Amino acid sequence: MSVISMVLVVIVAFLAGMEGVLDEFQFHQPLVACTLIGLVTGQLVPCIILGGSLQMIALGWANIGAAVAPDAALAAVASAIILVQGGQGRAGVDTAIAVAIPLAVAGLFLTMIVRTLSVICVHQMDAAAAKGSFKGVEAWHIIAVCLQGIRIAIPAAALLAIPSSAVAAALNSMPAWLTDGMSIGGGMVVAVGYAMVINMMATKEVWPFFAIGFCLAAVSDLTLIALGVIAVSMALIYLKLSENAGSGNGGSNTGDPLGDILNRLLIKKEVRKMAEKKVQLSKKDRLSVALRSTFLQGSWNYERMQNGGWCFAMIPAIKKLYTTKEDQIAALKRHLEFFNTHPYVASPVIGVTLALEEDKANGAPVEDSAIQGVKVGMMGPLAGVGDPVFWFTARPILGALGASLAMGGSILGPILFFVLWNVIRWAFMWYTQEFGYNVGTKITEDLSGGLLQKVTKGASILGMFVLGALIERWVSINFTPVVSKVTLSKGAYIDWAKLPAGAEGIKTALTQQASGMALDPTKVTTLQDNLNSLIPGFVPLLLTLLCMWLLKKNVSPIIIIIALFIIGIGGHVIGLL
């Protein structure tokens, strides 16, 4: 391989690494990454086939919240390099795939390290924001993005210089207690971010909705979309009941909440004309924000998740709307608070926030808490839509379509996947941002009628409900000590010795398992099984409440995060976790 080819491979690896966290253009997907490496090394067809094969394996890999999936970027880049270096062409695809799987797991470990390091970058962004330094905020966000690129570029460069056998041996030598312990710790640190949000928005009024969300999340048949629908319904019911309770003076309400809102907006049309905005975001400004939102997840961290990317995206609007240093500092600080949702459905939230900031800049009584409340309240329900729609529907369908063509050696497969995905992505992001901006403007046009207060309250209800559900679903703690072993009676388990040989035996075993028979003659009950039988997710809830308490005691989130990783490793070593 020539020096130029090596340099280009490292560049592709860098792009794939960045995309591994950004999840925008999909350079990290095997279908695209392998094809690009094949293109720059002159081994296009074998790499296309490899990319298609790996894409079929990775269809369900997706980073949801703080849950880190196997690293498709490292798997794709490293296996493609090994395929090219082996010089076996199509015959070497199977070997490259076999190497890719353990590399994907190793990449998960590297991802968690970089996400932890990004916490430092976010704190540097805080320091820059306190000085009103836009360049400082932007620089540290870009540094965090580059760290993600480096995590793939360095292993790629090492593979180019070191025999693949030596690299595989090194990865295999990584102790299981360390990788498993880090994974356990990663499942717990999610609680820190959730605790920060709850501390920020919790009131006596919304705690019951948190409890309901937590309990309903234990019903496995309820998807995040269903939970989001329930949350919206409960918020609307609560707001309507509150409105009726306070409208005993014979107000103008018609009984139709949506109609009432629209009527009030129409009635105040002339008033709105008299109060034209002094400062307004142009289409160019909003487009700049939309383009920057492509890097929303660049500084994703365990403390405040997408906050750095959010602030990075909002900077063009902040510069346009606020002219004094004090106002700019305040705006930067409020947009460095916790935020996390699906990266694409963040666009309507951005649009609404732009409208709120625009009104605030023009003198409307928009409180910082109202802006943050709308952001946090919208992010949960929208994430419940974005994740299944994009990660588990659109991408698998387009990926499978492209992979099926690529496995035959056709470059049309990766091109089709890449083009269709990005057309859909950008169209959705831009038009939903514009929709959010237009709706958000209307939200703040009826401040005297209390519409903004209702939206803020409704958003808080949504947020707390969804947070309760997310804690039960995504904060992971599993106690492994065995509490009891009970020998089952004959007929309650599969007697493997009496099964027919071959395929018929497998069929019989599957049939028996489907009928409710156990796989083993001994029923093992762990400590976690007992806890789940009492209240599913109870320990994750306690952990989140503990993190809330520690944060209120001014314990640094970084210290809590490090401590949880140490607990995860230590608990795994002693057999507790």
Phi and psi in degrees as a GROMACS rama.xvg file:
@    title "Ramachandran Plot"
@    xaxis  label "Phi"
@    yaxis  label "Psi"
@TYPE xy
-72.3589  164.034  SER-2
-63.0489  -40.0721  VAL-3
-61.5344  -43.9459  ILE-4
-62.0568  -40.8985  SER-5
-61.1597  -44.0779  MET-6
-62.2345  -43.7615  VAL-7
-65.3716  -36.0536  LEU-8
-62.8066  -43.6185  VAL-9
-63.3672  -38.0137  VAL-10
-63.9047  -44.5762  ILE-11
-60.1337  -42.777  VAL-12
-61.5937  -40.3297  ALA-13
-61.9268  -45.8546  PHE-14
-62.3783  -42.4879  LEU-15
-63.5228  -39.2196  ALA-16
-63.1037  -44.6667  GLY-17
-62.1092  -43.0988  MET-18
-68.8507  -22.0819  GLU-19
-59.4239  -28.2421  GLY-20
-102.991  -34.4405  VAL-21
-70.5568  -42.6939  LEU-22
58.224  42.6616  ASP-23
-108.883  -73.3366  GLU-24
-77.2081  -15.6907  PHE-25
72.8674  28.189  GLN-26
-61.8204  -22.6191  PHE-27
-83.3478  -13.4459  HIS-28
-67.92  138.312  GLN-29
-52.8746  -36.612  PRO-30
-59.2474  -36.0784  LEU-31
-90.8522  -48.319  VAL-32
-61.668  -47.3323  ALA-33
-63.0097  -39.519  CYS-34
-63.0997  -42.8909  THR-35
-63.7299  -41.1936  LEU-36
-66.1385  -39.9826  ILE-37
-62.5339  -35.6025  GLY-38
-66.7095  -41.8002  LEU-39
-83.4841  -13.299  VAL-40
-106.511  -4.66359  THR-41
79.9375  12.1313  GLY-42
-116.498  54.2606  GLN-43
-64.0194  -54.3128  LEU-44
-62.5108  -50.0256  VAL-45
-57.1479  -38.906  PRO-46
-71.0036  -33.6773  CYS-47
-62.2412  -44.3325  ILE-48
-63.2399  -43.1082  ILE-49
-60.3302  -45.7717  LEU-50
-60.6306  -42.1079  GLY-51
-63.6312  -42.0035  GLY-52
-64.6495  -45.5041  SER-53
-67.244  -33.9941  LEU-54
-62.8534  -38.4563  GLN-55
-62.6252  -35.2892  MET-56
-71.8274  -35.8239  ILE-57
-96.4527  14.5367  ALA-58
-57.7443  -36.5862  LEU-59
-95.6982  4.30494  GLY-60
-77.4781  122.177  TRP-61
-156.164  140.036  ALA-62
-84.7943  114.117  ASN-63
-112.654  113.678  ILE-64
60.4695  -124.889  GLY-65
-94.1899  -3.09124  ALA-66
-74.1683  121.877  ALA-67
-101.062  122.69  VAL-68
-81.9753  163.495  ALA-69
-52.1413  143.495  PRO-70
-78.802  100.164  ASP-71
-66.1765  -31.7826  ALA-72
-64.0342  -52.3622  ALA-73
-65.8036  -39.1812  LEU-74
-60.5738  -45.1308  ALA-75
-68.5264  -49.2293  ALA-76
-65.0189  -49.3051  VAL-77
-65.475  -44.1549  ALA-78
-66.1838  -35.7187  SER-79
-66.013  -40.6051  ALA-80
-62.5953  -44.9175  ILE-81
-61.9792  -40.0558  ILE-82
-62.4791  -43.7573  LEU-83
-67.4111  -45.0707  VAL-84
-65.6136  -31.6397  GLN-85
-69.2669  -27.0923  GLY-86
68.0782  18.8671  GLY-87
-92.7185  -5.30502  GLN-88
63.8104  -138.082  GLY-89
-60.9468  -29.787  ARG-90
-66.5002  -21.4727  ALA-91
-92.634  2.86293  GLY-92
-63.5527  -44.2609  VAL-93
-61.7065  -41.9595  ASP-94
-63.478  -42.9743  THR-95
-62.5632  -39.1481  ALA-96
-64.0284  -41.5273  ILE-97
-61.427  -36.2764  ALA-98
-75.0921  -29.8788  VAL-99
-64.1215  -35.8777  ALA-100
-63.9297  -52.7833  ILE-101
-63.2232  -30.0435  PRO-102
-65.6733  -34.6232  LEU-103
-62.7945  -38.857  ALA-104
-69.5429  -41.4593  VAL-105
-61.8845  -37.2231  ALA-106
-64.1632  -32.2084  GLY-107
-58.8129  -42.0828  LEU-108
-62.4081  -44.0713  PHE-109
-64.7091  -38.0108  LEU-110
-61.3987  -43.9049  THR-111
-63.5626  -37.1224  MET-112
-63.0375  -46.8211  ILE-113
-66.8661  -38.5909  VAL-114
-61.9687  -34.7519  ARG-115
-69.8928  -43.3157  THR-116
-62.6894  -29.8076  LEU-117
-64.6022  -21.1458  SER-118
-59.7448  -40.1627  VAL-119
-62.1428  -42.9601  ILE-120
-60.8111  -40.5117  CYS-121
-65.2834  -38.5811  VAL-122
-67.5618  -33.1811  HIS-123
-67.4911  -33.804  GLN-124
-65.6211  -37.6838  MET-125
-58.6462  -45.5997  ASP-126
-63.3463  -40.0826  ALA-127
-67.0166  -39.1724  ALA-128
-63.3725  -38.1928  ALA-129
-62.13  -25.0253  ALA-130
-94.9851  -3.65543  LYS-131
72.9115  25.7003  GLY-132
-91.4443  101.514  SER-133
-63.768  -41.7795  PHE-134
-63.2032  -36.6248  LYS-135
-64.8911  -44.771  GLY-136
-61.1557  -46.0643  VAL-137
-64.1644  -41.8343  GLU-138
-63.0899  -44.9286  ALA-139
-71.3482  -30.5683  TRP-140
-66.288  -43.3231  HIS-141
-64.4484  -38.4152  ILE-142
-59.8086  -43.1212  ILE-143
-62.8152  -40.7794  ALA-144
-61.9903  -43.3899  VAL-145
-65.3022  -33.2537  CYS-146
-60.0203  -38.5637  LEU-147
-65.1041  -38.1869  GLN-148
-66.4846  -39.9005  GLY-149
-64.7744  -33.2411  ILE-150
-62.3583  -22.7403  ARG-151
-100.46  -34.2198  ILE-152
-64.4348  -40.6022  ALA-153
-65.1973  -50.8776  ILE-154
-58.7632  -34.5839  PRO-155
-64.6022  -45.0043  ALA-156
-62.9724  -38.1493  ALA-157
-64.6547  -40.659  ALA-158
-65.4727  -31.8413  LEU-159
-70.532  -25.0497  LEU-160
-103.684  -21.8731  ALA-161
-115.614  142.396  ILE-162
-56.1015  140.55  PRO-163
-60.279  -32.938  SER-164
-63.0924  -38.2605  SER-165
-67.6471  -39.7834  ALA-166
-64.4698  -44.7808  VAL-167
-60.9068  -39.94  ALA-168
-63.9235  -39.1016  ALA-169
-65.0821  -42.2952  ALA-170
-65.9925  -39.9291  LEU-171
-67.1862  -23.7952  ASN-172
-80.2376  -10.6699  SER-173
-62.8097  122.596  MET-174
-62.7165  138.111  PRO-175
-64.9769  -33.462  ALA-176
-63.266  -30.0388  TRP-177
-75.7514  -49.4883  LEU-178
-65.9844  -42.7755  THR-179
-66.3797  -40.3462  ASP-180
-63.8149  -39.6594  GLY-181
-64.4809  -39.0094  MET-182
-63.7087  -41.0487  SER-183
-63.7032  -44.7069  ILE-184
-61.4032  -39.2225  GLY-185
-62.3643  -31.4439  GLY-186
-71.8529  -22.6197  GLY-187
-91.7173  -32.9113  MET-188
-67.0888  -14.4101  VAL-189
-56.7208  -32.3874  VAL-190
-61.2399  -28.1191  ALA-191
-63.8617  -48.461  VAL-192
-62.1044  -44.0817  GLY-193
-61.571  -40.1083  TYR-194
-62.0022  -39.0935  ALA-195
-63.0643  -42.283  MET-196
-66.2278  -45.2651  VAL-197
-61.1106  -43.4191  ILE-198
-59.1399  -32.0917  ASN-199
-79.2957  -34.6855  MET-200
-119.065  -6.07088  MET-201
-71.6107  136.127  ALA-202
-136.339  167.766  THR-203
-59.5605  -30.7239  LYS-204
-68.172  -36.8884  GLU-205
-98.4062  -8.78627  VAL-206
-58.4984  -39.6975  TRP-207
-58.1937  -34.5673  PRO-208
-69.7804  -33.7366  PHE-209
-60.5556  -46.2588  PHE-210
-63.0664  -40.5607  ALA-211
-64.8434  -44.1372  ILE-212
-60.9996  -41.7438  GLY-213
-62.1679  -44.8587  PHE-214
-69.1866  -43.2806  CYS-215
-67.3801  -27.8256  LEU-216
-63.6069  -21.3188  ALA-217
-70.6514  -16.7952  ALA-218
-80.6677  102.486  VAL-219
-63.1678  -25.6106  SER-220
-71.2813  -17.2194  ASP-221
-84.4162  112.99  LEU-222
-75.9535  171.131  THR-223
-62.6419  -32.9134  LEU-224
-64.0475  -45.5511  ILE-225
-62.0029  -42.4707  ALA-226
-63.2629  -38.4996  LEU-227
-63.4003  -41.1161  GLY-228
-63.0564  -43.0529  VAL-229
-61.5972  -42.7472  ILE-230
-62.3146  -45.2048  ALA-231
-61.5048  -44.1187  VAL-232
-62.0601  -44.6367  SER-233
-65.2465  -38.7084  MET-234
-63.9155  -43.4578  ALA-235
-64.2309  -41.6508  LEU-236
-62.5903  -45.6265  ILE-237
-60.7833  -46.665  TYR-238
-64.777  -38.5814  LEU-239
-66.6355  -43.6799  LYS-240
-63.4782  -40.3642  LEU-241
-63.3418  -39.6498  SER-242
-65.0862  -43.5178  GLU-243
-65.914  -36.639  ASN-244
-65.2262  -28.6911  ALA-245
-103.547  11.8272  GLY-246
-117.51  35.1998  SER-247
-76.5342  -0.585671  GLY-248
-93.0484  14.2246  ASN-249
71.9339  46.5382  GLY-250
-69.1431  -172.254  GLY-251
-91.8153  9.5112  SER-252
-64.0259  141.529  ASN-253
-98.6898  -9.61031  THR-254
97.6125  -9.7205  GLY-255
-110.644  100.49  ASP-256
-57.8381  -43.9362  PRO-257
-64.4532  -41.998  LEU-258
-63.2669  -38.4426  GLY-259
-61.1942  -42.873  ASP-260
-62.6255  -46.1568  ILE-261
-64.1754  -38.8739  LEU-262
-63.8823  -43.3298  ASN-263
-63.4213  -37.7709  ARG-264
-64.2652  -38.9773  LEU-265
-69.3428  -41.1698  LEU-266
-60.6462  -36.5559  ILE-267
-91.0533  15.6922  LYS-268
-58.8108  -46.1584  LYS-269
-67.5071  -36.1893  GLU-270
-62.313  -39.2184  VAL-271
-66.6642  -34.7994  ARG-272
-65.0511  -33.4007  LYS-273
-75.1356  -18.0396  MET-274
-115.023  52.9162  ALA-275
-63.8305  145.101  GLU-276
-68.5368  143.116  LYS-277
-83.4417  -33.8396  LYS-278
-123.986  132.647  VAL-279
-139.198  137.758  GLN-280
-74.1788  126.981  LEU-281
-80.0522  169.219  SER-282
-60.9505  -35.3711  LYS-283
-63.3294  -41.2912  LYS-284
-62.3944  -46.1271  ASP-285
-67.2813  -34.4705  ARG-286
-65.9987  -39.237  LEU-287
-62.0186  -42.0237  SER-288
-63.028  -42.4984  VAL-289
-62.6735  -42.3178  ALA-290
-64.5812  -40.8268  LEU-291
-67.209  -29.5324  ARG-292
-65.3642  -13.7161  SER-293
-58.3988  -26.3943  THR-294
-101.38  25.0608  PHE-295
-54.9501  -39.8216  LEU-296
-95.9794  9.3355  GLN-297
-58.0621  -37.9059  GLY-298
-110.42  32.2329  SER-299
-54.4175  131.244  TRP-300
-142.879  162.15  ASN-301
-73.6209  -13.1286  TYR-302
-86.5407  -57.6647  GLU-303
-127.807  11.2659  ARG-304
59.8603  -104.601  MET-305
-93.2796  13.1026  GLN-306
-62.3646  -40.0921  ASN-307
-63.7754  -44.3819  GLY-308
-66.3634  -35.1152  GLY-309
-62.3614  -48.807  TRP-310
-62.8529  -40.515  CYS-311
-57.4575  -41.7809  PHE-312
-69.0354  -34.0728  ALA-313
-80.0862  -11.9186  MET-314
-56.5237  -45.8281  ILE-315
-56.3543  -38.4183  PRO-316
-69.5971  -40.7452  ALA-317
-62.1318  -43.4242  ILE-318
-61.1747  -39.1229  LYS-319
-73.9024  -39.8398  LYS-320
-84.9805  -32.1029  LEU-321
-119.349  129.886  TYR-322
-106.42  -21.6738  THR-323
-90.1984  149.855  THR-324
-61.2649  -38.8614  LYS-325
-63.0923  -45.3268  GLU-326
-66.483  -37.735  ASP-327
-65.2865  -42.0415  GLN-328
-62.2169  -45.3559  ILE-329
-61.1097  -40.9113  ALA-330
-66.8405  -43.4381  ALA-331
-61.0028  -42.5793  LEU-332
-65.2075  -43.5733  LYS-333
-70.5698  -20.5457  ARG-334
-96.9687  8.89989  HIS-335
-104.331  11.3315  LEU-336
-77.5019  170.514  GLU-337
-55.6348  136.383  PHE-338
-156.501  139.778  PHE-339
-164.094  124.432  ASN-340
-156.516  -178.076  THR-341
-61.2694  135.054  HIS-342
-60.4735  -26.4116  PRO-343
-84.1775  -41.1899  TYR-344
-77.158  -0.659501  VAL-345
-66.8277  -21.0011  ALA-346
-59.7163  -48.5822  SER-347
-62.9027  -32.1825  PRO-348
-65.8678  -41.1552  VAL-349
-60.102  -43.7884  ILE-350
-60.1524  -46.7245  GLY-351
-62.1935  -41.7674  VAL-352
-64.0406  -39.6571  THR-353
-59.3502  -42.1296  LEU-354
-64.6405  -42.5284  ALA-355
-63.6504  -44.1571  LEU-356
-64.315  -37.9143  GLU-357
-61.4619  -44.9823  GLU-358
-68.4026  -37.9002  ASP-359
-62.5486  -42.1157  LYS-360
-65.0519  -23.658  ALA-361
-99.3686  16.6804  ASN-362
97.8508  -1.36953  GLY-363
-67.8203  145.986  ALA-364
-76.8539  63.0563  PRO-365
-95.4987  113.767  VAL-366
-79.7704  153.577  GLU-367
-57.838  -39.2553  ASP-368
-63.9805  -32.1118  SER-369
-67.852  -42.7008  ALA-370
-62.6392  -48.5794  ILE-371
-66.575  -36.3065  GLN-372
-63.1362  -41.6179  GLY-373
-64.7484  -42.8503  VAL-374
-59.4289  -53.8322  LYS-375
-66.5503  -39.5072  VAL-376
-65.5589  -34.0505  GLY-377
-81.6202  -27.6899  MET-378
-66.8129  -37.5082  MET-379
-66.2907  -56.2069  GLY-380
-59.1544  -37.8523  PRO-381
-68.5034  -37.0632  LEU-382
-60.9988  -37.4773  ALA-383
-64.1832  -19.4134  GLY-384
-93.5645  -45.1817  VAL-385
-63.2849  -44.2898  GLY-386
-60.6399  -53.4882  ASP-387
-69.6808  -32.5948  PRO-388
-71.3281  -48.6237  VAL-389
-89.2589  -49.7866  PHE-390
-75.9693  -33.999  TRP-391
-114.942  5.35841  PHE-392
-128.632  -66.6576  THR-393
-63.4296  -51.0259  ALA-394
-65.8819  -44.9752  ARG-395
-59.8288  -38.3825  PRO-396
-66.2559  -51.0369  ILE-397
-66.3076  -37.8936  LEU-398
-63.985  -43.2552  GLY-399
-65.8194  -38.3371  ALA-400
-62.5288  -48.9743  LEU-401
-65.9477  -40.1889  GLY-402
-65.424  -38.0821  ALA-403
-61.8968  -36.0897  SER-404
-75.466  -39.3327  LEU-405
-66.7336  -35.353  ALA-406
-65.3194  -15.9165  MET-407
-92.7089  2.66239  GLY-408
89.6613  9.39606  GLY-409
-87.577  126.726  SER-410
-71.4423  -13.3351  ILE-411
-60.8195  -29.7515  LEU-412
-59.4989  -60.6128  GLY-413
-63.75  -34.5491  PRO-414
-64.6778  -44.7994  ILE-415
-61.2613  -46.1951  LEU-416
-60.9381  -48.7389  PHE-417
-63.9019  -46.4369  PHE-418
-68.6371  -50.7473  VAL-419
-60.7446  -43.4723  LEU-420
-60.6673  -47.351  TRP-421
-73.3951  -29.8832  ASN-422
-65.0203  -46.7578  VAL-423
-63.287  -45.4667  ILE-424
-60.5875  -52.1429  ARG-425
-68.0149  -40.7238  TRP-426
-59.4324  -44.6475  ALA-427
-63.335  -46.9371  PHE-428
-64.4402  -45.1687  MET-429
-68.9366  -48.8849  TRP-430
-72.0417  -32.3711  TYR-431
-73.5872  -31.619  THR-432
-64.2676  -44.9002  GLN-433
-63.409  -39.7112  GLU-434
-61.3402  -46.6964  PHE-435
-61.1782  -39.0761  GLY-436
-63.2856  -46.2586  TYR-437
-66.3326  -42.7966  ASN-438
-66.4551  -42.4103  VAL-439
-60.1763  -37.2829  GLY-440
-60.6367  -43.5457  THR-441
-65.9652  -34.5164  LYS-442
-58.4371  -41.85  ILE-443
-89.0055  -1.08103  THR-444
-77.7917  -13.7041  GLU-445
-121.292  46.1697  ASP-446
-60.0426  -36.982  LEU-447
-64.6091  -26.6406  SER-448
-85.2737  -1.82524  GLY-449
80.6649  15.2702  GLY-450
-64.0745  -42.0853  LEU-451
-61.7214  -40.6013  LEU-452
-62.7918  -38.5075  GLN-453
-65.8484  -42.857  LYS-454
-62.6708  -42.8816  VAL-455
-63.1372  -45.1914  THR-456
-63.008  -45.1151  LYS-457
-61.3083  -39.569  GLY-458
-64.5998  -38.6988  ALA-459
-64.2884  -40.1269  SER-460
-63.1073  -47.4006  ILE-461
-58.312  -47.1283  LEU-462
-61.1547  -47.125  GLY-463
-67.805  -38.5839  MET-464
-60.2886  -49.1338  PHE-465
-68.2908  -37.5372  VAL-466
-60.3805  -41.367  LEU-467
-58.9636  -42.2416  GLY-468
-67.3369  -41.462  ALA-469
-65.8715  -36.7763  LEU-470
-61.1614  -43.6278  ILE-471
-67.4097  -35.5365  GLU-472
-86.4219  -36.6248  ARG-473
-114.772  -22.5913  TRP-474
-79.012  119.01  VAL-475
-115  120.302  SER-476
-138.678  127.575  ILE-477
-132.462  110.367  ASN-478
-85.8689  119.896  PHE-479
-93.9384  -13.9337  THR-480
-54.7434  137.812  PRO-481
-81.0423  127.288  VAL-482
-91.7673  -40.3597  VAL-483
-154.023  155.248  SER-484
-130.493  122.036  LYS-485
-120.734  128.477  VAL-486
-79.6014  125.318  THR-487
-80.6361  152.702  LEU-488
-75.0702  157.476  SER-489
-62.1681  138.808  LYS-490
96.6891  -14.3395  GLY-491
-94.3959  -8.78866  ALA-492
-137.12  164.586  TYR-493
-79.6384  124.307  ILE-494
-89.8742  94.3366  ASP-495
-63.2119  -29.7766  TRP-496
-68.4013  -23.2107  ALA-497
-99.2574  3.88263  LYS-498
-77.3265  147.181  LEU-499
-62.0758  159.208  PRO-500
-78.6488  155.982  ALA-501
72.0628  -150.748  GLY-502
-61.4056  -33.5358  ALA-503
-63.9524  -36.8707  GLU-504
-66.1918  -40.7031  GLY-505
-62.831  -43.6257  ILE-506
-60.9105  -43.1684  LYS-507
-63.2874  -42.6295  THR-508
-62.4748  -43.2576  ALA-509
-63.862  -38.9388  LEU-510
-64.5684  -43.6334  THR-511
-66.1226  -40.1228  GLN-512
-63.7846  -40.9293  GLN-513
-63.1741  -28.5392  ALA-514
-79.7165  -4.75349  SER-515
109.789  2.74258  GLY-516
-76.8271  143.436  MET-517
-77.8086  157.345  ALA-518
-78.6268  -28.981  LEU-519
-122.284  154.956  ASP-520
-73.4173  -11.0134  PRO-521
-116.045  126.383  THR-522
-89.4203  117.392  LYS-523
-101.109  126.536  VAL-524
-113.353  121.241  THR-525
-94.4076  169.117  THR-526
-59.3413  -37.5335  LEU-527
-65.1018  -37.5671  GLN-528
-59.6517  -43.0009  ASP-529
-64.3312  -42.4715  ASN-530
-63.793  -40.4555  LEU-531
-66.404  -31.6825  ASN-532
-69.6983  -24.2235  SER-533
-82.0117  -68.5683  LEU-534
-142.767  106.666  ILE-535
-59.5402  130.526  PRO-536
82.3374  10.8498  GLY-537
-64.5634  -45.0485  PHE-538
-64.9946  -45.2385  VAL-539
-55.6324  -36.8473  PRO-540
-63.7365  -45.8952  LEU-541
-61.0424  -39.8489  LEU-542
-62.4488  -43.7135  LEU-543
-62.6894  -43.697  THR-544
-62.9441  -37.8606  LEU-545
-63.0439  -44.2252  LEU-546
-61.5504  -39.7898  CYS-547
-58.5908  -45.8946  MET-548
-63.8675  -43.7965  TRP-549
-63.7285  -40.6407  LEU-550
-64.4393  -38.5574  LEU-551
-65.9245  -26.2873  LYS-552
-85.9626  12.0326  LYS-553
66.0655  26.0329  ASN-554
-74.9007  132.314  VAL-555
-62.035  134.895  SER-556
-57.8121  -33.4771  PRO-557
-62.2753  -42.9841  ILE-558
-61.7368  -42.1865  ILE-559
-63.2406  -43.2938  ILE-560
-62.3334  -47.9499  ILE-561
-60.7136  -42.1172  ILE-562
-61.7406  -40.0055  ALA-563
-66.9946  -37.7133  LEU-564
-64.6539  -41.3922  PHE-565
-63.793  -42.5837  ILE-566
-62.5243  -40.702  ILE-567
-60.7029  -46.0003  GLY-568
-67.1896  -48.0011  ILE-569
-64.1988  -42.5459  GLY-570
-63.0496  -34.6828  GLY-571
-70.6302  -39.3107  HIS-572
-63.2773  -41.4857  VAL-573
-85.6107  -1.69243  ILE-574
86.0486  13.4119  GLY-575
-85.5515  -36.2449  LEU-576
